[in-house]
Amino acid sequence: MPRHLLEIDDLSTTELNKVLSLSTQNSQEIL
């Protein structure tokens, strides 16, 4: 697999994790 594709995938995963943790925090605050 080309390296740049891996880097993009890694970035997306990081962004996804940020969004997930943010929404998790938000739902805990609502509860």
N, CA, C and O atoms as CSV, one atom per row, in Angstrom:
chain,resi,resn,atom,element,x,y,z
A,1,MET,N,N,0.849,-1.200,0.000
A,1,MET,CA,C,0.000,0.000,0.000
A,1,MET,C,C,0.889,1.258,0.000
A,1,MET,O,O,1.846,1.355,0.769
A,2,PRO,N,N,0.554,2.211,-0.873
A,2,PRO,CA,C,1.371,3.442,-0.925
A,2,PRO,C,C,1.364,4.182,0.398
A,2,PRO,O,O,0.353,4.216,1.100
A,3,ARG,N,N,2.479,4.762,0.725
A,3,ARG,CA,C,2.629,5.410,2.015
A,3,ARG,C,C,1.644,6.564,2.205
A,3,ARG,O,O,1.076,6.720,3.286
A,4,HIS,N,N,1.439,7.366,1.171
A,4,HIS,CA,C,0.567,8.535,1.351
A,4,HIS,C,C,-0.866,8.123,1.671
A,4,HIS,O,O,-1.576,8.836,2.380
A,5,LEU,N,N,-1.288,6.980,1.153
A,5,LEU,CA,C,-2.635,6.497,1.476
A,5,LEU,C,C,-2.725,6.138,2.956
A,5,LEU,O,O,-3.724,6.417,3.619
A,6,LEU,N,N,-1.674,5.519,3.453
A,6,LEU,CA,C,-1.635,5.161,4.873
A,6,LEU,C,C,-1.711,6.410,5.739
A,6,LEU,O,O,-2.418,6.438,6.746
A,7,GLU,N,N,-0.983,7.431,5.342
A,7,GLU,CA,C,-0.963,8.666,6.129
A,7,GLU,C,C,-2.353,9.303,6.152
A,7,GLU,O,O,-2.814,9.768,7.195
A,8,ILE,N,N,-3.010,9.321,5.001
A,8,ILE,CA,C,-4.363,9.888,4.935
A,8,ILE,C,C,-5.300,9.078,5.826
A,8,ILE,O,O,-6.115,9.641,6.556
A,9,ASP,N,N,-5.181,7.771,5.762
A,9,ASP,CA,C,-6.042,6.912,6.566
A,9,ASP,C,C,-5.788,7.165,8.054
A,9,ASP,O,O,-6.718,7.199,8.859
A,10,ASP,N,N,-4.534,7.339,8.395
A,10,ASP,CA,C,-4.174,7.610,9.790
A,10,ASP,C,C,-4.795,8.932,10.247
A,10,ASP,O,O,-5.308,9.040,11.361
A,11,LEU,N,N,-4.739,9.918,9.378
A,11,LEU,CA,C,-5.325,11.221,9.691
A,11,LEU,C,C,-6.823,11.087,9.917
A,11,LEU,O,O,-7.355,11.610,10.896
A,12,SER,N,N,-7.494,10.399,9.027
A,12,SER,CA,C,-8.942,10.245,9.140
A,12,SER,C,C,-9.299,9.534,10.437
A,12,SER,O,O,-10.276,9.883,11.099
A,13,THR,N,N,-8.520,8.556,10.785
A,13,THR,CA,C,-8.781,7.823,12.021
A,13,THR,C,C,-8.648,8.744,13.223
A,13,THR,O,O,-9.455,8.694,14.152
A,14,THR,N,N,-7.638,9.571,13.196
A,14,THR,CA,C,-7.437,10.521,14.292
A,14,THR,C,C,-8.609,11.484,14.380
A,14,THR,O,O,-9.120,11.754,15.467
A,15,GLU,N,N,-9.033,12.001,13.236
A,15,GLU,CA,C,-10.162,12.935,13.214
A,15,GLU,C,C,-11.426,12.247,13.709
A,15,GLU,O,O,-12.196,12.818,14.481
A,16,LEU,N,N,-11.630,11.015,13.256
A,16,LEU,CA,C,-12.812,10.256,13.679
A,16,LEU,C,C,-12.809,10.063,15.185
A,16,LEU,O,O,-13.841,10.212,15.840
A,17,ASN,N,N,-11.652,9.734,15.730
A,17,ASN,CA,C,-11.553,9.534,17.180
A,17,ASN,C,C,-11.872,10.820,17.930
A,17,ASN,O,O,-12.524,10.794,18.973
A,18,LYS,N,N,-11.409,11.944,17.392
A,18,LYS,CA,C,-11.706,13.236,18.023
A,18,LYS,C,C,-13.213,13.454,18.070
A,18,LYS,O,O,-13.776,13.786,19.113
A,19,VAL,N,N,-13.848,13.262,16.933
A,19,VAL,CA,C,-15.296,13.471,16.840
A,19,VAL,C,C,-16.022,12.523,17.789
A,19,VAL,O,O,-16.952,12.925,18.489
A,20,LEU,N,N,-15.597,11.276,17.807
A,20,LEU,CA,C,-16.235,10.286,18.673
A,20,LEU,C,C,-16.096,10.661,20.134
A,20,LEU,O,O,-17.071,10.593,20.883
A,21,SER,N,N,-14.918,11.050,20.549
A,21,SER,CA,C,-14.717,11.399,21.957
A,21,SER,C,C,-15.494,12.660,22.303
A,21,SER,O,O,-16.004,12.798,23.415
A,22,LEU,N,N,-15.582,13.578,21.350
A,22,LEU,CA,C,-16.361,14.802,21.581
A,22,LEU,C,C,-17.827,14.467,21.777
A,22,LEU,O,O,-18.454,14.949,22.720
A,23,SER,N,N,-18.372,13.655,20.907
A,23,SER,CA,C,-19.794,13.322,21.019
A,23,SER,C,C,-20.061,12.487,22.266
A,23,SER,O,O,-21.143,12.561,22.849
A,24,THR,N,N,-19.075,11.696,22.670
A,24,THR,CA,C,-19.232,10.927,23.900
A,24,THR,C,C,-19.302,11.862,25.100
A,24,THR,O,O,-20.141,11.687,25.983
A,25,GLN,N,N,-18.424,12.848,25.129
A,25,GLN,CA,C,-18.443,13.838,26.205
A,25,GLN,C,C,-19.776,14.572,26.221
A,25,GLN,O,O,-20.357,14.788,27.285
A,26,ASN,N,N,-20.260,14.953,25.050
A,26,ASN,CA,C,-21.511,15.693,24.969
A,26,ASN,C,C,-22.679,14.873,25.491
A,26,ASN,O,O,-23.516,15.387,26.232
A,27,SER,N,N,-22.744,13.611,25.113
A,27,SER,CA,C,-23.869,12.793,25.565
A,27,SER,C,C,-23.799,12.558,27.070
A,27,SER,O,O,-24.834,12.431,27.724
A,28,GLN,N,N,-22.593,12.499,27.623
A,28,GLN,CA,C,-22.463,12.348,29.075
A,28,GLN,C,C,-22.938,13.613,29.774
A,28,GLN,O,O,-23.559,13.540,30.835
A,29,GLU,N,N,-22.654,14.760,29.194
A,29,GLU,CA,C,-23.091,16.023,29.789
A,29,GLU,C,C,-24.610,16.117,29.776
A,29,GLU,O,O,-25.222,16.584,30.736
A,30,ILE,N,N,-25.211,15.667,28.679
A,30,ILE,CA,C,-26.672,15.707,28.571
A,30,ILE,C,C,-27.298,14.800,29.633
A,30,ILE,O,O,-28.284,15.163,30.275
A,31,LEU,N,N,-26.717,13.632,29.801
A,31,LEU,CA,C,-27.232,12.702,30.803
A,31,LEU,C,C,-26.937,13.255,32.191
A,31,LEU,O,O,-27.286,12.629,33.192
